Amino acid sequence: MAELEGEAGADVAVETRTDQAGATIVKLSGELDSANAGALDASLAPLTRDGSAQLIFDLSGLRFMDSAGIAVLLGVAAKVAVVRLRDPSPPVRRVIELTGLSAVLPIEL
Amino acid sequence: MTLERPSRAGVIALILGLVVTAALTLTALALYDRNETRLLKLSALELGSLLSAAVPTVQTPLASAAELADATGGDAQKFRAFMAPYVGTGRQFQSASLWRLDNAHPSPTAVIGAPPVLASLPQQARQFFGHTKGSSLLSVTGILGSSTPALGYLYTTPGVKNGFAAYAEGLLPKSRRSRIASGSGFSDLNYALYLGHSRSRADLLLTSLRQFPITGRQASDVVPFGDSAFTLVITPRESLGGAFFQSLPWIIAGVGVLLTLAAALVTDRLARRRRHAEQLAVDLDRVATENQRMYTQQRGIAQTLQHALLPDALPELEGVRVSAHYVPAASGIDVGGDWYDVVKVDDHGVLLLIGDVSGHGLRAAITMASLRHAALAYAVQDSAPATVLTKLSDFVDSGEHDYFATVLCALIDVQGHTVTVASAGHMAPLLIDGDDGRYVEFQVDVPIGVAREADYHEAVVRVPSYATLVAFTDGLVERRGEVLDVGLERLRDAATGTDLPLDELLSGLAHDLASAEHHDDTALVGIQWQN
């Protein structure tokens, strides 16, 4: 598990595994904002290079995400065939809804 | 390792340490010296008293022999018999003889042992007897002879006229050299024993020394012996107080110098570290100042650029007031990619555009500029909001890019009191009607640059009289660790129930809500109906 420390002290933890179906699961925990989005983006670069067919962001542990975090998810979505979001917390779900991103970043039911 | 100039503290420690060491060494030397001199004096006195104790061993047999001779009228037989135990090799005397005192040419009347050296020296014998006549007790000749040097002792009984004198001689070693036995208490001393009070070589009786004159530390004692005296001079062969006390000053000096060197080195090192630390602090301070200057400069450049990209003036239309407010990010050299535009479409309508390009800094500002100009160009062709957004989406899609942008596009019909609105991922505007405020409800579509061939939908909203429409970017409502709805609610509360002029309303909202901690910049645009 990698801890990404942002300049303002917010931190986001990243944990990556592959499930039985072959999808890559990226679990994000903590807070994701403009202070640490850049670092997260860099740490996700290897995943998108490998070109996994399916990538699931497990957002159950993510307490907060702002538009910079959305930008990171969108950046990944642009390079991977299928990206889905799993179990976002209410604040995160709201950001996705308000920015009209449900179509691009579908939330698993 | 490079050689550096030693620190002042190190040099001071070195000098202080050496001074203290020198003082201690000198004190120890002085104490040692005093102690040695004292011990030597004590030894001289002790040897002197030993010597005094030897006087009777010479005087007593001679006194007895003289009295015997006086009583027996100079009986040679009796004299020889009496003196026999004292004369011979290994005994007190080498020779003993009896002399008549009234003889003008003195010669022995009875002799036991070797013939007296004095008898072969008539000149000296005459002087000696002339000198001693009338005197009492023990007289001592000078050193007699040279081939077999001897010392003579003469005893005359006091008060007896024309009596006899008992005379004895002891041989002296020809070289005068005689060592003190190594086992004795004085084996650590050299000595010289003189006859009389002088210290001339001619009067030297015995010595353990090879070299004269005697130099260095010495002590002397004078022991009376008959009508003469012995002068004893001693000098130490080695330290009397022991080797340890002799080396103590040098031990102190050596240890002191070592400790001083160590202390000076440690002090020097500490002083250097402090100097380095101080230098480092100065350097850091300079770097910080320089950073601050560069930061201010870069921030200034980016902000100037952004302000240059934002519209200089907003259109003026009958029936509405138009106002906008831009707040740069609270900190960081990065400026955001927020922008807005309000353009006149015809006499009745304006098109309001507000957007936010993802990312920060110069790149975001440049992207923002290209999006803004593209949007203005599309608006001139067809001002329908959904059409503008669709074209903008196609425009972005046609090029390589790694950003996205949220854009709100609203066509305002001033006289018709309607707003036609479409959004590419941007937050809905707030419609304020007196004490009532609500966010315009319509379908928000995906941001620009996210999906190919995105569809954008528009909605028409009715606007009440004197209502105010406020469009904004997320810096106004987004706070870390907070659900977005809380921020939206805060904005609605702050914006409703006031009758402030539009300018003041917007600057007040910007001031109160754009959080100081936030890294994002914020733009607000407001349209206020005058009827």
Interface residues (C-beta under 8 A of the other chain):
Chain A: A8 A10 E31 D33 S34 A35 R63 F64 D66 S67 A68 I70 A71 L74 G75 A77 A78 P90 P91 R94 V95 E97 L98 T99 G100 L101 A103 V104
Chain B: D356 S358 G359 H360 D402 Y403 F404 T406 S423 A424 G425 H426 M427 A428 Q443 V444 D445 V446 P447 V450 A451 D474 E478 R480 G481 E482 V483 L484 D485 E517 H519 D520
